[in-house]
Amino acid sequence: MLRRILALLLLILLTPLLILVSVIIYWDDKSPILFKQERIGCNNSIFWIYKFRTMKNGIPDIPTHLVLSPNLSYTKSGPLLRRLSIDELPQLINIIFGEMVFIGPRPALHNQSDLIELRSNVGVHKLIPGVTGWAQINGRDKMSIVDKVKYDEYYLLNQSFYLDLKIMFMTVFKVFRMHGVSH
């Protein structure tokens, strides 16, 4: 309940930034401003994740690194929004709905069957997905699925307030350094 209240407060406090980003996206590439995508949640349930749209309309629903020409697929503001992780801010809505938490394994795309299976094999699927997590601060988009699952499993086995705090601080540090994100 506390995380939902915190997410709501952050959403309210960030409203000016959210409006500014919405205007920039609309100015760049019209609507929609937000996009929703099926993701895998706790116990492999499916939910809709919300993000600011950084890719042009009509791009396939696959991981960005699998898009044939990702640099040609971004909106004008897309690369900057992704590097600063501003595109992730609408996930506060997912936290308010109880579908996500601040810290946990990133939710897999509905069509990433290899990642879903590996996570299920080690029990990671039992966790509520997070906006950021142990795998994100240890490589983000630049690691293999096997390595990502190893980091997710480490988080599962070592969850603690201290580890969550470390992940939160390291996330802020990595975002400001724009480290490990594909754009």
C-alpha positions as CSV (number, residue, x, y, z in Angstrom):
1,M,0.0,0.0,0.0
2,L,2.9,2.4,0.8
3,R,4.4,1.9,-2.6
4,R,1.1,2.8,-4.2
5,I,0.8,6.0,-2.2
6,L,4.4,6.9,-3.0
7,A,3.8,6.2,-6.7
8,L,0.7,8.5,-6.6
9,L,2.7,11.2,-4.9
10,L,5.5,11.0,-7.4
11,L,3.0,11.1,-10.3
12,I,1.5,14.3,-8.8
13,L,4.9,15.9,-8.2
14,L,6.2,14.9,-11.7
15,T,3.0,16.2,-13.5
16,P,4.8,19.3,-15.0
17,L,7.5,17.0,-16.4
18,L,5.0,14.5,-17.7
19,I,3.0,17.3,-19.4
20,L,6.2,18.7,-21.0
21,V,7.3,15.3,-22.3
22,S,3.8,14.6,-23.6
23,V,3.9,17.9,-25.6
24,I,7.4,17.1,-27.0
25,I,6.3,13.6,-28.1
26,Y,3.1,15.0,-29.7
27,W,5.1,17.7,-31.4
28,D,7.6,15.1,-32.7
29,D,5.4,12.4,-34.0
30,K,1.7,13.2,-33.1
31,S,-0.2,10.6,-31.1
32,P,-0.4,8.3,-29.3
33,I,1.9,9.8,-26.5
34,L,1.8,6.8,-24.4
35,F,2.0,3.2,-25.5
36,K,0.9,0.1,-23.7
37,Q,2.5,-3.3,-24.2
38,E,1.6,-6.7,-22.9
39,R,4.2,-7.8,-20.3
40,I,4.6,-10.7,-18.0
41,G,3.9,-10.0,-14.3
42,C,3.8,-12.0,-11.1
43,N,3.2,-15.7,-11.6
44,N,3.4,-15.2,-15.3
45,S,0.2,-13.2,-15.5
46,I,-0.2,-10.8,-18.3
47,F,-0.6,-7.0,-17.7
48,W,-0.3,-3.8,-19.8
49,I,2.8,-1.8,-19.1
50,Y,2.6,2.0,-19.8
51,K,5.5,3.9,-21.3
52,F,6.1,7.2,-23.2
53,R,6.3,6.3,-26.9
54,T,9.9,6.7,-28.2
55,M,9.5,4.7,-31.4
56,K,7.6,5.7,-34.5
57,N,4.2,4.2,-35.1
58,G,4.1,0.8,-36.7
59,I,7.3,-0.6,-35.2
60,P,6.9,-4.4,-34.4
61,D,6.3,-5.4,-30.7
62,I,9.7,-6.9,-30.1
63,P,12.7,-6.0,-27.9
64,T,14.4,-2.9,-29.3
65,H,17.7,-4.7,-29.9
66,L,15.9,-7.0,-32.4
67,V,14.4,-4.1,-34.5
68,L,16.2,-4.1,-37.8
69,S,17.1,-0.4,-37.9
70,P,16.4,0.9,-34.3
71,N,18.1,4.2,-34.9
72,L,15.8,4.9,-37.8
73,S,12.8,3.8,-35.8
74,Y,13.0,6.3,-33.0
75,T,11.0,9.5,-32.8
76,K,13.2,12.6,-32.7
77,S,13.0,12.8,-28.9
78,G,13.1,9.0,-28.4
79,P,16.8,8.5,-27.9
80,L,17.0,11.2,-25.2
81,L,13.9,10.0,-23.4
82,R,15.3,6.4,-23.4
83,R,18.8,7.4,-22.3
84,L,17.4,9.4,-19.3
85,S,14.8,6.6,-18.7
86,I,12.0,9.3,-18.8
87,D,10.0,6.9,-21.0
88,E,9.6,4.7,-17.9
89,L,7.8,7.3,-15.8
90,P,4.3,6.2,-16.8
91,Q,5.0,2.9,-15.0
92,L,4.1,4.8,-11.8
93,I,0.5,4.0,-13.0
94,N,1.4,0.2,-13.0
95,I,2.7,0.6,-9.4
96,I,-0.6,2.3,-8.4
97,F,-2.5,-0.6,-10.0
98,G,-0.4,-3.1,-8.0
99,E,1.1,-4.7,-11.2
100,M,4.6,-3.5,-10.6
101,V,6.9,-2.3,-7.8
102,F,9.8,0.1,-7.7
103,I,12.4,-2.6,-7.4
104,G,12.2,-6.1,-8.9
105,P,13.0,-7.9,-12.2
106,R,12.0,-6.0,-15.3
107,P,8.8,-7.5,-16.8
108,A,9.4,-9.7,-19.8
109,L,7.6,-9.0,-23.1
110,H,4.8,-11.4,-23.7
111,N,6.7,-13.0,-26.6
112,Q,10.0,-13.5,-24.8
113,S,9.3,-17.2,-24.2
114,D,13.0,-18.0,-23.5
115,L,13.2,-15.4,-20.7
116,I,9.9,-16.4,-19.3
117,E,10.9,-20.1,-19.2
118,L,14.3,-19.4,-17.6
119,R,12.8,-17.2,-15.0
120,S,10.1,-19.8,-14.2
121,N,12.7,-22.5,-13.8
122,V,14.4,-20.6,-11.0
123,G,11.3,-19.1,-9.4
124,V,11.8,-15.5,-10.4
125,H,8.3,-15.5,-11.9
126,K,6.9,-15.4,-8.4
127,L,8.2,-11.8,-7.9
128,I,6.2,-8.7,-8.8
129,P,8.2,-7.0,-11.7
130,G,9.9,-3.7,-11.0
131,V,10.7,-0.5,-12.7
132,T,14.3,-1.2,-12.0
133,G,16.2,-4.1,-10.7
134,W,19.5,-5.9,-10.0
135,A,19.9,-6.9,-13.6
136,Q,19.4,-3.3,-14.8
137,I,22.1,-1.9,-12.6
138,N,24.5,-4.7,-13.7
139,G,24.1,-4.3,-17.5
140,R,20.6,-3.1,-18.4
141,D,20.0,-3.8,-22.1
142,K,23.6,-4.9,-22.8
143,M,23.4,-8.5,-21.3
144,S,22.3,-11.9,-22.5
145,I,19.1,-13.4,-21.3
146,V,20.9,-16.1,-19.4
147,D,22.9,-13.4,-17.5
148,K,19.8,-11.4,-16.8
149,V,18.1,-14.4,-15.3
150,K,21.2,-15.0,-13.1
151,Y,20.9,-11.5,-11.7
152,D,17.2,-11.8,-11.3
153,E,17.7,-15.1,-9.4
154,Y,20.4,-13.4,-7.2
155,Y,17.8,-10.7,-6.3
156,L,15.2,-13.4,-5.5
157,L,17.5,-15.1,-3.1
158,N,18.9,-12.0,-1.5
159,Q,16.0,-9.6,-1.3
160,S,16.5,-7.1,1.5
161,F,15.9,-3.4,2.3
162,Y,19.6,-2.8,2.0
163,L,19.7,-4.4,-1.5
164,D,16.7,-2.4,-2.6
165,L,18.3,0.8,-1.4
166,K,21.5,-0.1,-3.2
167,I,19.6,-0.8,-6.4
168,M,17.7,2.5,-6.1
169,F,20.9,4.6,-5.6
170,M,22.8,2.7,-8.4
171,T,19.8,3.2,-10.7
172,V,19.9,7.0,-10.2
173,F,23.7,6.9,-10.8
174,K,23.5,4.8,-13.9
175,V,20.6,6.9,-15.4
176,F,22.5,10.1,-14.9
177,R,25.6,8.5,-16.5
178,M,23.3,7.0,-19.3
179,H,25.1,3.8,-18.7
180,G,24.2,0.5,-20.4
181,V,21.1,1.6,-22.2
182,S,20.5,1.0,-25.9
183,H,19.3,4.0,-27.9
